[in-house]
Amino acid sequence: MDTILFLDDDEDRHRAFKSRIRSLGYLSKYQMIYAYNARFAIEMLEKHEGVIVQAFLDHDLSEEDQMSKVGAVTKVPTGMTVVDRIVNMSEPPANIIVHSLNPDAAEEMVKRLVETRRISVSWVPFTVLLTRLR
């Protein structure tokens, strides 16, 4: 079964995303993987390589790292760490949506994915993401 990965550290966002995909009937079509940190997301990407068809990625993955600058030292690994792993995968997810509210980091995540792998990627801030899911 095709799989979707959702990465975010915020429990409220996880609840909202789960509710939306349930209402759209995704659960009968896809296996869902919910990650709260970069390490687990990378582990799942490696374990399910070629099966994860879509990924939703946040950048700032802890309260202390909100709006962190690209390349700055952070308390925990960011979504950029996940992007760096994806660009080196043999079979990366075909579609990635960056949903970070950090515009500079989101822009860089998209840029790295498009330039390196030509992966279908877009930036949809989480505040509008749920309304765009169909």
OpenMM code with the backbone's topology and positions (N, CA, C; nanometers):
from openmm import Vec3, app, unit

residues = "MET ASP THR ILE LEU PHE LEU ASP ASP ASP GLU ASP ARG HIS ARG ALA PHE LYS SER ARG ILE ARG SER LEU GLY TYR LEU SER LYS TYR GLN MET ILE TYR ALA TYR ASN ALA ARG PHE ALA ILE GLU MET LEU GLU LYS HIS GLU GLY VAL ILE VAL GLN ALA PHE LEU ASP HIS ASP LEU SER GLU GLU ASP GLN MET SER LYS VAL GLY ALA VAL THR LYS VAL PRO THR GLY MET THR VAL VAL ASP ARG ILE VAL ASN MET SER GLU PRO PRO ALA ASN ILE ILE VAL HIS SER LEU ASN PRO ASP ALA ALA GLU GLU MET VAL LYS ARG LEU VAL GLU THR ARG ARG ILE SER VAL SER TRP VAL PRO PHE THR VAL LEU LEU THR ARG LEU ARG".split()
positions = [
    Vec3(0.0848, -0.1179, 0.0000),
    Vec3(0.0000, 0.0000, 0.0000),
    Vec3(0.0892, 0.1241, 0.0000),
    Vec3(0.0557, 0.2226, -0.0842),
    Vec3(0.1293, 0.3478, -0.0852),
    Vec3(0.1195, 0.4152, 0.0510),
    Vec3(0.2252, 0.4881, 0.0850),
    Vec3(0.2368, 0.5462, 0.2185),
    Vec3(0.2610, 0.6954, 0.2099),
    Vec3(0.2067, 0.7682, 0.3079),
    Vec3(0.2265, 0.9120, 0.3211),
    Vec3(0.2948, 0.9383, 0.4551),
    Vec3(0.3968, 1.0236, 0.4530),
    Vec3(0.4691, 1.0633, 0.5738),
    Vec3(0.4306, 1.2064, 0.6099),
    Vec3(0.3966, 1.2288, 0.7369),
    Vec3(0.3669, 1.3629, 0.7873),
    Vec3(0.4642, 1.3926, 0.9006),
    Vec3(0.5450, 1.4972, 0.8838),
    Vec3(0.6451, 1.5371, 0.9844),
    Vec3(0.6105, 1.6727, 1.0433),
    Vec3(0.5904, 1.6753, 1.1717),
    Vec3(0.5666, 1.7996, 1.2446),
    Vec3(0.5831, 1.7696, 1.3929),
    Vec3(0.6328, 1.8666, 1.4699),
    Vec3(0.6513, 1.8450, 1.6131),
    Vec3(0.5283, 1.8858, 1.6943),
    Vec3(0.4303, 1.9506, 1.6327),
    Vec3(0.3161, 2.0073, 1.7036),
    Vec3(0.1982, 1.9103, 1.7079),
    Vec3(0.1568, 1.8741, 1.8263),
    Vec3(0.0466, 1.7792, 1.8440),
    Vec3(-0.0841, 1.8310, 1.7848),
    Vec3(-0.1114, 1.9604, 1.7978),
    Vec3(-0.2342, 2.0162, 1.7411),
    Vec3(-0.2366, 2.0027, 1.5891),
    Vec3(-0.1238, 2.0229, 1.5261),
    Vec3(-0.1167, 2.0055, 1.3808),
    Vec3(-0.1387, 1.8594, 1.3417),
    Vec3(-0.0821, 1.7687, 1.4199),
    Vec3(-0.1047, 1.6266, 1.3925),
    Vec3(-0.2538, 1.5939, 1.4019),
    Vec3(-0.3182, 1.6437, 1.5061),
    Vec3(-0.4621, 1.6177, 1.5225),
    Vec3(-0.5423, 1.6738, 1.4056),
    Vec3(-0.5127, 1.7973, 1.3671),
    Vec3(-0.5857, 1.8609, 1.2570),
    Vec3(-0.5626, 1.7871, 1.1248),
    Vec3(-0.4380, 1.7477, 1.0988),
    Vec3(-0.4062, 1.6761, 0.9758),
    Vec3(-0.4771, 1.5405, 0.9735),
    Vec3(-0.4689, 1.4674, 1.0850),
    Vec3(-0.5344, 1.3364, 1.0930),
    Vec3(-0.6847, 1.3489, 1.0701),
    Vec3(-0.7450, 1.4482, 1.1284),
    Vec3(-0.8883, 1.4686, 1.1116),
    Vec3(-0.9231, 1.4966, 0.9655),
    Vec3(-0.8439, 1.5789, 0.9011),
    Vec3(-0.8702, 1.6155, 0.7612),
    Vec3(-0.8521, 1.4954, 0.6685),
    Vec3(-0.7456, 1.4202, 0.6847),
    Vec3(-0.7252, 1.3076, 0.5935),
    Vec3(-0.8279, 1.1966, 0.6178),
    Vec3(-0.8726, 1.1852, 0.7422),
    Vec3(-0.9783, 1.0878, 0.7723),
    Vec3(-1.1058, 1.1274, 0.6988),
    Vec3(-1.1407, 1.2564, 0.7039),
    Vec3(-1.2632, 1.3026, 0.6391),
    Vec3(-1.2562, 1.2930, 0.4872),
    Vec3(-1.1361, 1.2935, 0.4306),
    Vec3(-1.1191, 1.2820, 0.2855),
    Vec3(-1.1091, 1.1364, 0.2381),
    Vec3(-1.1091, 1.0421, 0.3318),
    Vec3(-1.1031, 0.9016, 0.2954),
    Vec3(-0.9637, 0.8494, 0.2643),
    Vec3(-0.8605, 0.9248, 0.3020),
    Vec3(-0.7230, 0.8811, 0.2757),
    Vec3(-0.6893, 0.7495, 0.3446),
    Vec3(-0.7508, 0.7246, 0.4589),
    Vec3(-0.7113, 0.6068, 0.5372),
    Vec3(-0.7449, 0.4760, 0.4665),
    Vec3(-0.8383, 0.4792, 0.3729),
    Vec3(-0.8689, 0.3581, 0.2977),
    Vec3(-0.7764, 0.3433, 0.1766),
    Vec3(-0.7028, 0.4492, 0.1420),
    Vec3(-0.6171, 0.4482, 0.0241),
    Vec3(-0.4682, 0.4416, 0.0572),
    Vec3(-0.4306, 0.4935, 0.1735),
    Vec3(-0.2892, 0.5079, 0.2071),
    Vec3(-0.2607, 0.4603, 0.3487),
    Vec3(-0.1388, 0.4131, 0.3683),
    Vec3(-0.0874, 0.3908, 0.5031),
    Vec3(-0.0272, 0.5245, 0.5457),
    Vec3(-0.0503, 0.5654, 0.6678),
    Vec3(0.0002, 0.6933, 0.7165),
    Vec3(0.1117, 0.6698, 0.8178),
    Vec3(0.2164, 0.7507, 0.8065),
    Vec3(0.3238, 0.7507, 0.9054),
    Vec3(0.3311, 0.8911, 0.9625),
    Vec3(0.3228, 0.9013, 1.0938),
    Vec3(0.3277, 1.0303, 1.1624),
    Vec3(0.4592, 1.0406, 1.2385),
    Vec3(0.5386, 1.1410, 1.2037),
    Vec3(0.6686, 1.1616, 1.2673),
    Vec3(0.6681, 1.2951, 1.3407),
    Vec3(0.7266, 1.2956, 1.4592),
    Vec3(0.7365, 1.4171, 1.5402),
    Vec3(0.8777, 1.4749, 1.5395),
    Vec3(0.9728, 1.4002, 1.4828),
    Vec3(1.1102, 1.4494, 1.4796),
    Vec3(1.1807, 1.3995, 1.3535),
    Vec3(1.2914, 1.4645, 1.3210),
    Vec3(1.3655, 1.4338, 1.1983),
    Vec3(1.4224, 1.2928, 1.2005),
    Vec3(1.4711, 1.2497, 1.3139),
    Vec3(1.5324, 1.1172, 1.3227),
    Vec3(1.4340, 1.0063, 1.2844),
    Vec3(1.3149, 1.0141, 1.3396),
    Vec3(1.2144, 0.9119, 1.3094),
    Vec3(1.1696, 0.9223, 1.1638),
    Vec3(1.1545, 1.0428, 1.1129),
    Vec3(1.1152, 1.0612, 0.9722),
    Vec3(1.2181, 0.9976, 0.8788),
    Vec3(1.3446, 1.0208, 0.9068),
    Vec3(1.4510, 0.9623, 0.8240),
    Vec3(1.4492, 0.8093, 0.8345),
    Vec3(1.4312, 0.7595, 0.9547),
    Vec3(1.4233, 0.6142, 0.9747),
    Vec3(1.3090, 0.5554, 0.8910),
    Vec3(1.1950, 0.6207, 0.8906),
    Vec3(1.0803, 0.5719, 0.8140),
    Vec3(1.1035, 0.5836, 0.6636),
    Vec3(1.1672, 0.6924, 0.6205),
    Vec3(1.1992, 0.7077, 0.4781),
    Vec3(1.2910, 0.5955, 0.4310),
    Vec3(1.3870, 0.5612, 0.5127),
    Vec3(1.4799, 0.4531, 0.4767),
    Vec3(1.4100, 0.3170, 0.4792),
    Vec3(1.3303, 0.2943, 0.5804),
    Vec3(1.2608, 0.1662, 0.5952),
    Vec3(1.1575, 0.1455, 0.4847),
    Vec3(1.0925, 0.2532, 0.4413),
    Vec3(0.9834, 0.2441, 0.3439),
    Vec3(1.0200, 0.3090, 0.2108),
    Vec3(1.1479, 0.3068, 0.1771),
    Vec3(1.1913, 0.3680, 0.0511),
    Vec3(1.1197, 0.3017, -0.0666),
    Vec3(1.0699, 0.3851, -0.1564),
    Vec3(0.9969, 0.3356, -0.2717),
    Vec3(0.8488, 0.3150, -0.2445),
    Vec3(0.8096, 0.3201, -0.1183),
    Vec3(0.6695, 0.3009, -0.0796),
    Vec3(0.6069, 0.4339, -0.0385),
    Vec3(0.6872, 0.5218, 0.0225),
    Vec3(0.6361, 0.6543, 0.0601),
    Vec3(0.6244, 0.7367, -0.0678),
    Vec3(0.5006, 0.7680, -0.1047),
    Vec3(0.4751, 0.8400, -0.2296),
    Vec3(0.4595, 0.9901, -0.2094),
    Vec3(0.4288, 1.0300, -0.0861),
    Vec3(0.4101, 1.1715, -0.0566),
    Vec3(0.4601, 1.1995, 0.0843),
    Vec3(0.5200, 1.3179, 0.1009),
    Vec3(0.5676, 1.3584, 0.2333),
    Vec3(0.5269, 1.5025, 0.2591),
    Vec3(0.4846, 1.5280, 0.3802),
    Vec3(0.4524, 1.6621, 0.4281),
    Vec3(0.5585, 1.6952, 0.5327),
    Vec3(0.6358, 1.8010, 0.5088),
    Vec3(0.7510, 1.8299, 0.5944),
    Vec3(0.7445, 1.9678, 0.6575),
    Vec3(0.7682, 1.9724, 0.7874),
    Vec3(0.7859, 2.0979, 0.8603),
    Vec3(0.9358, 2.1212, 0.8734),
    Vec3(0.9756, 2.2446, 0.9002),
    Vec3(1.1176, 2.2736, 0.9198),
    Vec3(1.1531, 2.2790, 1.0673),
    Vec3(1.0905, 2.3683, 1.1416),
    Vec3(1.1250, 2.3904, 1.2821),
    Vec3(1.0565, 2.2836, 1.3674),
    Vec3(1.1372, 2.1974, 1.4295),
    Vec3(1.0814, 2.0813, 1.4970),
    Vec3(1.0952, 2.0839, 1.6485),
    Vec3(1.1018, 2.2036, 1.7037),
    Vec3(1.0960, 2.2176, 1.8496),
    Vec3(1.0570, 2.3614, 1.8814),
    Vec3(0.9990, 2.3796, 1.9988),
    Vec3(0.9571, 2.5138, 2.0421),
    Vec3(1.0750, 2.6108, 2.0439),
    Vec3(1.1916, 2.5625, 2.0839),
    Vec3(1.3095, 2.6481, 2.0958),
    Vec3(1.3655, 2.6916, 1.9605),
    Vec3(1.3305, 2.6201, 1.8551),
    Vec3(1.3876, 2.6472, 1.7231),
    Vec3(1.2920, 2.7196, 1.6290),
    Vec3(1.1855, 2.7767, 1.6802),
    Vec3(1.0893, 2.8435, 1.5936),
    Vec3(1.1557, 2.9539, 1.5122),
    Vec3(1.1282, 2.9524, 1.3804),
    Vec3(1.1800, 3.0509, 1.2854),
    Vec3(1.3325, 3.0512, 1.2807),
    Vec3(1.3911, 2.9336, 1.2977),
    Vec3(1.5369, 2.9242, 1.2934),
    Vec3(1.5879, 2.9533, 1.1526),
    Vec3(1.7050, 3.0089, 1.1467),
    Vec3(1.7686, 3.0417, 1.0190),
    Vec3(1.8305, 2.9159, 0.9591),
    Vec3(1.8295, 2.9089, 0.8270),
    Vec3(1.8895, 2.7959, 0.7571),
    Vec3(2.0377, 2.7899, 0.7913),
    Vec3(2.0828, 2.6733, 0.8349),
    Vec3(2.2230, 2.6535, 0.8698),
    Vec3(2.2586, 2.6896, 1.0131),
    Vec3(2.1665, 2.7510, 1.0860),
    Vec3(2.1942, 2.7868, 1.2258),
    Vec3(2.1921, 2.6617, 1.3131),
    Vec3(2.2629, 2.6675, 1.4233),
    Vec3(2.2615, 2.5585, 1.5196),
    Vec3(2.1240, 2.5560, 1.5856),
    Vec3(2.0636, 2.4372, 1.5925),
    Vec3(1.9312, 2.4230, 1.6524),
    Vec3(1.9352, 2.3184, 1.7633),
    Vec3(1.8354, 2.3220, 1.8490),
    Vec3(1.8276, 2.2268, 1.9607),
    Vec3(1.8100, 2.0831, 1.9101),
    Vec3(1.7311, 2.0667, 1.8052),
    Vec3(1.7065, 1.9348, 1.7463),
    Vec3(1.7231, 1.9461, 1.5947),
    Vec3(1.7480, 1.8350, 1.5273),
    Vec3(1.7563, 1.8397, 1.3807),
    Vec3(1.6254, 1.8926, 1.3214),
    Vec3(1.6371, 1.9667, 1.2144),
    Vec3(1.5212, 2.0286, 1.1494),
    Vec3(1.4752, 1.9463, 1.0287),
    Vec3(1.3702, 1.9953, 0.9657),
    Vec3(1.3223, 1.9329, 0.8430),
    Vec3(1.4255, 1.9376, 0.7317),
    Vec3(1.5195, 2.0312, 0.7399),
    Vec3(1.6257, 2.0384, 0.6395),
    Vec3(1.7117, 1.9122, 0.6428),
    Vec3(1.7288, 1.8552, 0.7611),
    Vec3(1.8022, 1.7295, 0.7750),
    Vec3(1.7302, 1.6191, 0.6974),
    Vec3(1.5993, 1.6207, 0.7032),
    Vec3(1.5190, 1.5225, 0.6298),
    Vec3(1.5335, 1.5456, 0.4797),
    Vec3(1.5294, 1.6712, 0.4381),
    Vec3(1.5478, 1.7048, 0.2968),
    Vec3(1.6836, 1.6550, 0.2482),
    Vec3(1.7871, 1.6778, 0.3281),
    Vec3(1.9208, 1.6330, 0.2890),
    Vec3(1.9264, 1.4817, 0.2709),
    Vec3(1.8494, 1.4083, 0.3486),
    Vec3(1.8427, 1.2629, 0.3309),
    Vec3(1.7641, 1.2278, 0.2044),
    Vec3(1.6538, 1.2974, 0.1809),
    Vec3(1.5701, 1.2685, 0.0647),
    Vec3(1.6468, 1.2882, -0.0655),
    Vec3(1.7269, 1.3933, -0.0742),
    Vec3(1.7977, 1.4184, -0.2004),
    Vec3(1.8999, 1.3099, -0.2317),
    Vec3(1.9342, 1.2274, -0.1349),
    Vec3(2.0296, 1.1184, -0.1566),
    Vec3(1.9633, 0.9814, -0.1695),
    Vec3(1.8308, 0.9772, -0.1673),
    Vec3(1.7597, 0.8502, -0.1772),
    Vec3(1.7544, 0.8022, -0.3223),
    Vec3(1.7550, 0.6715, -0.3404),
    Vec3(1.7370, 0.6133, -0.4739),
    Vec3(1.5935, 0.6319, -0.5223),
    Vec3(1.4974, 0.6138, -0.4297),
    Vec3(1.3559, 0.6267, -0.4637),
    Vec3(1.2872, 0.7200, -0.3632),
    Vec3(1.3053, 0.8506, -0.3809),
    Vec3(1.2439, 0.9459, -0.2874),
    Vec3(1.0928, 0.9556, -0.3100),
    Vec3(1.0209, 1.0126, -0.2156),
    Vec3(0.8779, 1.0364, -0.2394),
    Vec3(0.8614, 1.1203, -0.3665),
    Vec3(0.7603, 1.0890, -0.4458),
    Vec3(0.7383, 1.1594, -0.5724),
    Vec3(0.6828, 1.2991, -0.5526),
    Vec3(0.6134, 1.3197, -0.4422),
    Vec3(0.5496, 1.4489, -0.4172),
    Vec3(0.5768, 1.4909, -0.2732),
    Vec3(0.6257, 1.6127, -0.2580),
    Vec3(0.6557, 1.6637, -0.1236),
    Vec3(0.5905, 1.8001, -0.1077),
    Vec3(0.5269, 1.8183, 0.0057),
    Vec3(0.4709, 1.9482, 0.0416),
    Vec3(0.5408, 1.9939, 0.1685),
    Vec3(0.6071, 2.1076, 0.1587),
    Vec3(0.6704, 2.1702, 0.2744),
    Vec3(0.5633, 2.2587, 0.3357),
    Vec3(0.5310, 2.2358, 0.4632),
    Vec3(0.4237, 2.3130, 0.5260),
    Vec3(0.4735, 2.4028, 0.6403),
    Vec3(0.6007, 2.4299, 0.6413),
    Vec3(0.6600, 2.5139, 0.7448),
    Vec3(0.6087, 2.6574, 0.7347),
    Vec3(0.5911, 2.7207, 0.8497),
    Vec3(0.5557, 2.8634, 0.8526),
    Vec3(0.6801, 2.9514, 0.8489),
    Vec3(0.7979, 2.8896, 0.8483),
    Vec3(0.9256, 2.9617, 0.8418),
    Vec3(0.9575, 2.9815, 0.6930),
    Vec3(0.9309, 3.1004, 0.6388),
    Vec3(0.9421, 3.1193, 0.4929),
    Vec3(1.0823, 3.0994, 0.4365),
    Vec3(1.1848, 3.1470, 0.5050),
    Vec3(1.3212, 3.1312, 0.4537),
    Vec3(1.3616, 2.9843, 0.4484),
    Vec3(1.3302, 2.9119, 0.5541),
    Vec3(1.3654, 2.7699, 0.5589),
    Vec3(1.2828, 2.6911, 0.4573),
    Vec3(1.1550, 2.7220, 0.4472),
    Vec3(1.0690, 2.6516, 0.3507),
    Vec3(1.1196, 2.6734, 0.2089),
    Vec3(1.1550, 2.7948, 0.1775),
    Vec3(1.2064, 2.8260, 0.0439),
    Vec3(1.3332, 2.7459, 0.0138),
    Vec3(1.4218, 2.7357, 0.1118),
    Vec3(1.5462, 2.6607, 0.0919),
    Vec3(1.5185, 2.5108, 0.0798),
    Vec3(1.4242, 2.4584, 0.1564),
    Vec3(1.3890, 2.3172, 0.1456),
    Vec3(1.3386, 2.2854, 0.0050),
    Vec3(1.2489, 2.3680, -0.0442),
    Vec3(1.1942, 2.3492, -0.1791),
    Vec3(1.3054, 2.3576, -0.2831),
    Vec3(1.3902, 2.4585, -0.2696),
    Vec3(1.4993, 2.4782, -0.3644),
    Vec3(1.5908, 2.3561, -0.3711),
    Vec3(1.6297, 2.3039, -0.2551),
    Vec3(1.7189, 2.1869, -0.2534),
    Vec3(1.6545, 2.0649, -0.3187),
    Vec3(1.5282, 2.0440, -0.2911),
    Vec3(1.4592, 1.9285, -0.3484),
    Vec3(1.4435, 1.9412, -0.4995),
    Vec3(1.4072, 2.0578, -0.5460),
    Vec3(1.3859, 2.0786, -0.6898),
    Vec3(1.5177, 2.0759, -0.7655),
    Vec3(1.6170, 2.1444, -0.7153),
    Vec3(1.7449, 2.1521, -0.7859),
    Vec3(1.8192, 2.0192, -0.7870),
    Vec3(1.8111, 1.9477, -0.6770),
    Vec3(1.8895, 1.8256, -0.6650),
    Vec3(1.8213, 1.7066, -0.7294),
    Vec3(1.6927, 1.6920, -0.7093),
    Vec3(1.6233, 1.5706, -0.7543),
    Vec3(1.5100, 1.5962, -0.8525),
    Vec3(1.4737, 1.7202, -0.8746),
    Vec3(1.3594, 1.7515, -0.9606),
    Vec3(1.2324, 1.6807, -0.9113),
    Vec3(1.2186, 1.6752, -0.7823),
    Vec3(1.1008, 1.6163, -0.7181),
    Vec3(0.9876, 1.7182, -0.7259),
    Vec3(0.8667, 1.6706, -0.7434),
    Vec3(0.7502, 1.7587, -0.7402),
    Vec3(0.7349, 1.8083, -0.5964),
    Vec3(0.7548, 1.9365, -0.5780),
    Vec3(0.7521, 1.9918, -0.4423),
    Vec3(0.6869, 2.1285, -0.4441),
    Vec3(0.6151, 2.1573, -0.3366),
    Vec3(0.5543, 2.2893, -0.3227),
    Vec3(0.5575, 2.3305, -0.1761),
    Vec3(0.5418, 2.4601, -0.1563),
    Vec3(0.5347, 2.5131, -0.0207),
    Vec3(0.3929, 2.5612, 0.0030),
    Vec3(0.3282, 2.5001, 0.0996),
    Vec3(0.1935, 2.5382, 0.1392),
    Vec3(0.1963, 2.5525, 0.2907),
    Vec3(0.2039, 2.6755, 0.3425),
    Vec3(0.2086, 2.6919, 0.4882),
    Vec3(0.0930, 2.6180, 0.5557),
    Vec3(0.1194, 2.5635, 0.6721),
    Vec3(0.0201, 2.4801, 0.7390),
    Vec3(-0.1130, 2.5511, 0.7561),
    Vec3(-0.1103, 2.6817, 0.7708),
    Vec3(-0.2348, 2.7563, 0.7908),
    Vec3(-0.3310, 2.7434, 0.6728),
    Vec3(-0.2811, 2.7066, 0.5541),
    Vec3(-0.3687, 2.6851, 0.4386),
    Vec3(-0.3661, 2.5405, 0.3892),
    Vec3(-0.2771, 2.4605, 0.4404),
    Vec3(-0.2609, 2.3232, 0.3937),
    Vec3(-0.3914, 2.2433, 0.4006),
    Vec3(-0.4585, 2.2466, 0.5121),
    Vec3(-0.5773, 2.1629, 0.5296),
    Vec3(-0.6880, 2.1987, 0.4316),
    Vec3(-0.6954, 2.3252, 0.3925),
    Vec3(-0.7988, 2.3651, 0.2959),
    Vec3(-0.7640, 2.3220, 0.1536),
    Vec3(-0.6368, 2.2954, 0.1282),
    Vec3(-0.5941, 2.2550, -0.0066),
    Vec3(-0.5926, 2.1047, -0.0283),
    Vec3(-0.5994, 2.0289, 0.0796),
    Vec3(-0.6023, 1.8832, 0.0656),
    Vec3(-0.7348, 1.8423, 0.0030),
    Vec3(-0.7276, 1.7597, -0.0984),
    Vec3(-0.8495, 1.7110, -0.1664),
    Vec3(-0.8464, 1.5610, -0.1752),
] * unit.nanometer
topology = app.Topology()
chain = topology.addChain("A")
for resn in residues:
    res = topology.addResidue(resn, chain)
    for name in ("N", "CA", "C"):
        topology.addAtom(name, app.Element.getBySymbol(name[0]), res)
